[in-house]
Amino acid sequence: MDQYRYFLHLAFDGSRFHGWQRQPNDATVQQTLEEAMTLLMRTPVVLTGAGRTDAGVHAADFYAHFDLDQPIDKPEREKLVFKLNRFLGGDIAISEILPVAVQAHARFSAISRTYRYSIAREKNPFRRDYTHYFYGTIDDSLMNQGAALIMCYEDFTSFSKVDTDTKTNICRISAAKWTTEGSELVFTITADRFLRNMVRAIVGTLLELGTGKISLPGLKGIIEGNNRSDAGDSAPAKGLSLVRIVYPGEIFLGERVNG
């Protein structure tokens, strides 16, 4: 029997979800989408996401793939996107459904991912679910030196949750930088892959550097020590957003709806 694979392109506000992946007793993005698609398409739909996001983490750019026994043409896909967006609550938005090569994989085919972590330097009730409010002096220049140091390494055991099912803790970071955007301090990091909790652990450790709790040599020792307990606490989930995932162009079949 022929199978047809599609990428679901979406964004979600993670505030009210317990992450992407299904959980026994908590609402997740995967469960919400699978139930909605199964109902509207009248066939069981199983989604494989681009990665696991922690509870409270947001995504402006996220993909999941699913398989069907019958193809759906472009008008049908556009109609399904419209129906899903009407059916789903305001926390999830579907932008397009894309036909892809049958071997394409939402997680393993990705070339790179980019995350942003936003720290509020002024209290803002309209950004409270999307930033970590931090009071006190922060040396962002020193934190950028720390970000540059982190880019020199590939083993990020010190910033990974323990007892995960990953086979390697090697990640190749291609960009890592702090910038000021209005009253917010934003950390942007791009890599070929990320470990569970890695970005939040890096941000928490760089905040310790920026507030004088550790030094640059201390940061170097933390990275090389490969011990999660030596690094800083994980920054709160609500300040983290997955903002871009890049895939090889050749996995997409036909024209993309949103370019």
Secondary structure, 3 states (H helix, E strand, C coil): CCCEEEEEEEEECHHHCCCCCCCCCCCCHHHHHHHHHHHHHCCCCCCEECCCCCCCCEEEEEEEEEEECCCCCHHHHHHHHHHHHHHCCCCEEEEEEEEECCCCCCCCCCCEEEEEEEEECCCCCCCCCCCEECCCCCCHHHHHHHHHHHCCCCECHHHCCCCCCCCCCECCEEEEEEEEECCEEEEEEEECCCCCCHHHHHHHHHHHHHCCCCCHHHHHHHHHHCCHHHCCCCCCHHHEEEEEEECCHHHECCCCCCC
